[in-house]
């Protein structure tokens, strides 16, 4: 199955959430509770289950994958903060735009796309990259969404959130080459983790279902952020990572991961922390739609 088909199927789930909201099955308090379930339970299960397959990635690529991810997110953090100030004068929008530029949908859309482009084993490489992504989402990402400063709003307990603990354990499993995890453990984690993708995508669709049609079509700001997120930032990082001496496979997988549409956690965090999710939902919707075309283009450049 090609990556266009994968993106189309995932987008269909978003549309299902949209219809469910219009019919009254989703929305309001239900969406907030489901968001909490995804953040605190199903997503940690997904992170852990992604490291408990029958095969492990090449151990020699583990550290390079972690290193390239750290380099990428350091560069992207600076770019996101700078560009958000250039793109808007609204303080309330800067955090949302910064989050959108910084975080792609690694765990939900990145895994199937990477598997399609590079083979099933590459899902494990994406999982390693997702360790750093998860760390950034629950630290820098939280600061951006809540509107606080890193020093004033950062809380060390964030590093002990369910998703962060799952990331630590997953990294240890991969690094230590633990491949004999009992099916009694791995199977339930996989089953619960599999809830994450449809639930998160339906939450996005439900949020869209509560927007006027005009807002769903986006505007100049939304499309500017979308093109930076999906194409220009990943492509600009491509030669930088290559120049730093990372292996071609490491650079390729990292570039594709960076070219994902806006992370669904953006909408979920807005709901969780009582922020207006309108702009984030627009960005997530438009980037998810456009990524059907941009991901194949980025893949051709590798």
ZIKAKA-V863811 format. One record per residue. N is the residue number from 1. RES is the residue in one letter. PSI is psi in whole degrees, 0 to 359 (NA if undefined). OMEGA is omega in radians with two decimals (999 if undefined). Layout:
# ZIKAKA-V863811
n: {N | N}
res: {RES | RES}
psi: {PSI | PSI}
omega: {OMEGA | OMEGA}
This chain:
# ZIKAKA-V863811
n: {1 | 2 | 3 | 4 | 5 | 6 | 7 | 8 | 9 | 10 | 11 | 12 | 13 | 14 | 15 | 16 | 17 | 18 | 19 | 20 | 21 | 22 | 23 | 24 | 25 | 26 | 27 | 28 | 29 | 30 | 31 | 32 | 33 | 34 | 35 | 36 | 37 | 38 | 39 | 40 | 41 | 42 | 43 | 44 | 45 | 46 | 47 | 48 | 49 | 50 | 51 | 52 | 53 | 54 | 55 | 56 | 57 | 58 | 59 | 60 | 61 | 62 | 63 | 64 | 65 | 66 | 67 | 68 | 69 | 70 | 71 | 72 | 73 | 74 | 75 | 76 | 77 | 78 | 79 | 80 | 81 | 82 | 83 | 84 | 85 | 86 | 87 | 88 | 89 | 90 | 91 | 92 | 93 | 94 | 95 | 96 | 97 | 98 | 99 | 100 | 101 | 102 | 103 | 104 | 105 | 106 | 107 | 108 | 109 | 110 | 111 | 112 | 113 | 114 | 115 | 116 | 117 | 118 | 119 | 120 | 121 | 122 | 123 | 124 | 125 | 126 | 127 | 128 | 129 | 130 | 131 | 132 | 133 | 134 | 135 | 136 | 137 | 138 | 139 | 140 | 141 | 142 | 143 | 144 | 145 | 146 | 147 | 148 | 149 | 150 | 151 | 152 | 153 | 154 | 155 | 156 | 157 | 158 | 159 | 160 | 161 | 162 | 163 | 164 | 165 | 166 | 167 | 168 | 169 | 170 | 171 | 172 | 173 | 174 | 175 | 176 | 177 | 178 | 179 | 180 | 181 | 182 | 183 | 184 | 185 | 186 | 187 | 188 | 189 | 190 | 191 | 192 | 193 | 194 | 195 | 196 | 197 | 198 | 199 | 200 | 201 | 202 | 203 | 204 | 205 | 206 | 207 | 208 | 209 | 210 | 211 | 212 | 213 | 214 | 215 | 216 | 217 | 218 | 219 | 220 | 221 | 222 | 223 | 224 | 225 | 226 | 227 | 228 | 229 | 230 | 231 | 232 | 233 | 234 | 235 | 236 | 237 | 238 | 239 | 240 | 241 | 242 | 243 | 244 | 245 | 246 | 247 | 248 | 249 | 250 | 251 | 252 | 253 | 254 | 255 | 256 | 257 | 258 | 259 | 260 | 261 | 262 | 263 | 264 | 265 | 266 | 267 | 268 | 269 | 270 | 271 | 272 | 273 | 274 | 275 | 276 | 277 | 278 | 279 | 280 | 281 | 282 | 283 | 284 | 285 | 286 | 287 | 288 | 289 | 290 | 291 | 292 | 293 | 294 | 295 | 296 | 297 | 298 | 299 | 300 | 301 | 302}
res: {X | X | X | X | X | X | X | X | X | X | X | X | X | X | X | X | X | X | X | X | X | X | X | X | X | X | X | X | X | X | X | X | X | X | X | X | X | X | X | X | X | X | X | X | X | X | X | X | X | X | X | X | X | X | X | X | X | X | X | X | X | X | X | X | X | X | X | X | X | X | X | X | X | X | X | X | X | X | X | X | X | X | X | X | X | X | X | X | X | X | X | X | X | X | X | X | X | X | X | X | X | X | X | X | X | X | X | X | X | X | X | X | X | X | X | X | X | X | X | X | X | X | X | X | X | X | X | X | X | X | X | X | X | X | X | X | X | X | X | X | X | X | X | X | X | X | X | X | X | X | X | X | X | X | X | X | X | X | X | X | X | X | X | X | X | X | X | X | X | X | X | X | X | X | X | X | X | X | X | X | X | X | X | X | X | X | X | X | X | X | X | X | X | X | X | X | X | X | X | X | X | X | X | X | X | X | X | X | X | X | X | X | X | X | X | X | X | X | X | X | X | X | X | X | X | X | X | X | X | X | X | X | X | X | X | X | X | X | X | X | X | X | X | X | X | X | X | X | X | X | X | X | X | X | X | X | X | X | X | X | X | X | X | X | X | X | X | X | X | X | X | X | X | X | X | X | X | X | X | X | X | X | X | X | X | X | X | X | X | X | X | X | X | X | X | X | X | X | X | X | X | X}
psi: {130 | 166 | 336 | 319 | 319 | 312 | 321 | 320 | 318 | 322 | 328 | 326 | 322 | 316 | 325 | 318 | 322 | 312 | 319 | 322 | 318 | 329 | 357 | 6 | 333 | 167 | 163 | 230 | 326 | 315 | 321 | 318 | 320 | 324 | 316 | 320 | 317 | 313 | 316 | 340 | 300 | 323 | 316 | 322 | 321 | 317 | 314 | 315 | 334 | 345 | 8 | 33 | 184 | 342 | 157 | 152 | 165 | 118 | 330 | 344 | 354 | 306 | 318 | 323 | 317 | 319 | 315 | 328 | 318 | 313 | 315 | 315 | 333 | 313 | 315 | 326 | 314 | 317 | 319 | 317 | 316 | 310 | 325 | 327 | 330 | 323 | 333 | 150 | 356 | 122 | 323 | 334 | 336 | 318 | 319 | 314 | 318 | 316 | 315 | 321 | 330 | 323 | 124 | 168 | 76 | 302 | 329 | 310 | 329 | 317 | 306 | 326 | 314 | 319 | 322 | 317 | 323 | 358 | 162 | 324 | 333 | 343 | 323 | 324 | 319 | 324 | 322 | 316 | 328 | 342 | 312 | 319 | 316 | 318 | 315 | 319 | 314 | 2 | 283 | 317 | 318 | 319 | 318 | 317 | 319 | 346 | 11 | 173 | 154 | 317 | 321 | 329 | 349 | 134 | 131 | 333 | 341 | 327 | 353 | 19 | 160 | 317 | 325 | 318 | 319 | 322 | 318 | 313 | 319 | 318 | 321 | 319 | 316 | 314 | 324 | 2 | 45 | 107 | 3 | 35 | 131 | 143 | 338 | 331 | 310 | 322 | 311 | 321 | 319 | 316 | 316 | 318 | 328 | 344 | 333 | 309 | 303 | 323 | 313 | 317 | 324 | 328 | 318 | 314 | 320 | 318 | 322 | 325 | 345 | 7 | 148 | 150 | 322 | 321 | 328 | 336 | 350 | 182 | 189 | 319 | 314 | 315 | 329 | 314 | 320 | 315 | 326 | 314 | 314 | 333 | 300 | 315 | 313 | 319 | 324 | 329 | 338 | 305 | 329 | 313 | 323 | 320 | 335 | 358 | 13 | 149 | 148 | 318 | 319 | 315 | 317 | 312 | 317 | 318 | 317 | 318 | 320 | 343 | 11 | 157 | 170 | 136 | 137 | 338 | 339 | 309 | 318 | 317 | 320 | 316 | 319 | 323 | 16 | 28 | 154 | 121 | 6 | 304 | 319 | 320 | 318 | 313 | 319 | 317 | 309 | 316 | 324 | 319 | 311 | 333 | 339 | 328 | 323 | 326 | 313 | 325 | 315 | 319 | 326 | 337 | 349 | NA}
omega: {-3.09 | -3.04 | 3.08 | 3.11 | 3.11 | -3.13 | -3.14 | 3.14 | 3.12 | 3.11 | 3.10 | 3.11 | 3.05 | 3.13 | 3.10 | 3.08 | 3.09 | 3.14 | -3.14 | 3.11 | 3.14 | -3.13 | 3.08 | 3.13 | -3.10 | 3.11 | 3.05 | -3.08 | 3.12 | 3.14 | 3.14 | 3.12 | 3.12 | 3.08 | 3.12 | 3.11 | -3.14 | -3.08 | -2.96 | -3.05 | -3.01 | 3.13 | 3.04 | 3.11 | 3.12 | -3.14 | -3.13 | -3.09 | -3.13 | 3.14 | -3.05 | 3.11 | -3.13 | 3.14 | 3.13 | 3.11 | 3.08 | -3.08 | -3.12 | -3.14 | -3.07 | -3.12 | 3.07 | 3.12 | 3.09 | -3.10 | -3.11 | 3.11 | 3.11 | 3.12 | -3.10 | -3.08 | 3.03 | 3.13 | -3.11 | 3.12 | 3.10 | 3.14 | -3.11 | -3.14 | -3.13 | -3.08 | 3.13 | 3.10 | 3.11 | -3.02 | -3.11 | 3.07 | -3.12 | 3.13 | -3.10 | -3.12 | -3.04 | 3.13 | 3.13 | 3.14 | 3.10 | 3.10 | -3.10 | 3.13 | -3.02 | -2.97 | 3.05 | -3.09 | -3.03 | -3.02 | -3.04 | -3.09 | -3.08 | -3.09 | -3.13 | 3.14 | 3.12 | 3.11 | 3.14 | -3.06 | -2.99 | -3.13 | -3.03 | -3.11 | -3.11 | 3.07 | 3.13 | 3.08 | 3.10 | 3.12 | 3.10 | 3.08 | -3.10 | 3.08 | 3.14 | 3.10 | 3.14 | 3.10 | -3.11 | -3.11 | -3.03 | 3.04 | -3.14 | -3.12 | 3.12 | 3.12 | -3.13 | -3.09 | -3.11 | 3.10 | 3.14 | 3.03 | -3.07 | -3.10 | -3.02 | -3.04 | 3.13 | 3.09 | -3.09 | -3.13 | 3.07 | -3.14 | 3.10 | 3.07 | -3.11 | -3.12 | 3.12 | 3.10 | 3.09 | 3.12 | 3.12 | -3.13 | 3.13 | 3.11 | 3.12 | 3.13 | -3.13 | -3.09 | -3.11 | 3.10 | 3.10 | -3.04 | -3.08 | 3.10 | -3.09 | 3.09 | 3.08 | 3.11 | -3.02 | -3.09 | 3.07 | 3.11 | 3.12 | -3.12 | 3.12 | 3.12 | -3.13 | 3.08 | -2.98 | -3.04 | -3.14 | -3.12 | -3.12 | -3.13 | 3.10 | 3.06 | 3.09 | 3.13 | 3.12 | 3.11 | 3.10 | -3.12 | -3.14 | -3.14 | 2.99 | -3.09 | -3.10 | 3.14 | -3.14 | -3.12 | 3.08 | 3.11 | -3.08 | 3.13 | -3.12 | -3.11 | 3.08 | 3.10 | -3.12 | -3.10 | 3.05 | -3.11 | -2.97 | -3.00 | -2.94 | -3.14 | 3.09 | -3.11 | 3.11 | 3.12 | -3.11 | 3.13 | 3.12 | -3.13 | 3.10 | -3.13 | 3.14 | 3.02 | 3.11 | -3.14 | -3.12 | -3.14 | 3.13 | 3.14 | -3.09 | 3.14 | 3.14 | -3.13 | 3.12 | 3.12 | -3.14 | -3.10 | 3.13 | 3.05 | -3.07 | -3.10 | 3.12 | 3.11 | 3.10 | 3.10 | -3.13 | 3.12 | 3.11 | 3.11 | -3.07 | -3.06 | 3.02 | 3.11 | 3.08 | -3.06 | -3.02 | -3.10 | 3.13 | 3.13 | 3.08 | -3.13 | 3.14 | 3.14 | -3.07 | -3.13 | 3.09 | 3.12 | -3.09 | -3.10 | 3.07 | 3.12 | -3.02 | -3.12 | 3.06 | 3.12 | 3.10 | -3.13 | 3.13 | -3.12 | -3.06 | 999}
